[in-house]
């Protein structure tokens, strides 16, 4: 397994409270991603990072913020959790794609965090 | 909307049979990837096919890509009960770097 851990693995919180999920990698990959997985929607990209302090929005970024102060850590914050943010959250990592070198962007996933917002 | 859309949503077959899953996408791609997810686990990368490739094999997996139809298929031959999982296609757009996942096909292989 790629060296990716997520914490916490399970969390139950109340509407309106802040929540931070942590993703930690030991692979030194440049790219890191946060997805949410909901029935019928597959995985939807929330935010991603292409380097320390370099982040960009995905398709469902509203209500979420991220930070990456070190290569190995990528934090996802729900500033004020809502019930619609109840989901399973996955972190993923990948190398930088390099067509000339034949490096593609296969992603390696963490085990997931199940978040319930009551 | 999803870049990748899988078909069928669910598939139930007997052990030893072949399983075919299809994926359609909407824009120009650099590559298309297939992932597997066991219940309660993260996704695991299975195979990647580049936009200039038409077919690729890996063990019991065969992937085809038709860029003119913006579609791909994943064939698992001689299926086993252990192949029971959800399978996702993921299209990496030519514009930008984002990889968009489909909603997945749930495969159940009966022993």
Boltz contact constraints between the chains, C-beta under 6 A:
constraints:
  - contact:
      token1: [A, 40]
      token2: [B, 103]
      max_distance: 6.0
  - contact:
      token1: [A, 42]
      token2: [B, 88]
      max_distance: 6.0
  - contact:
      token1: [A, 42]
      token2: [B, 101]
      max_distance: 6.0
  - contact:
      token1: [A, 42]
      token2: [B, 102]
      max_distance: 6.0
  - contact:
      token1: [A, 42]
      token2: [B, 103]
      max_distance: 6.0
  - contact:
      token1: [A, 42]
      token2: [B, 104]
      max_distance: 6.0
  - contact:
      token1: [A, 43]
      token2: [B, 101]
      max_distance: 6.0
  - contact:
      token1: [A, 90]
      token2: [B, 42]
      max_distance: 6.0
  - contact:
      token1: [A, 104]
      token2: [B, 31]
      max_distance: 6.0
  - contact:
      token1: [A, 104]
      token2: [B, 48]
      max_distance: 6.0
  - contact:
      token1: [A, 106]
      token2: [B, 45]
      max_distance: 6.0
  - contact:
      token1: [A, 106]
      token2: [B, 48]
      max_distance: 6.0
  - contact:
      token1: [A, 109]
      token2: [B, 42]
      max_distance: 6.0
  - contact:
      token1: [A, 109]
      token2: [B, 43]
      max_distance: 6.0
  - contact:
      token1: [A, 110]
      token2: [B, 42]
      max_distance: 6.0
  - contact:
      token1: [A, 111]
      token2: [B, 42]
      max_distance: 6.0
  - contact:
      token1: [A, 112]
      token2: [B, 42]
      max_distance: 6.0
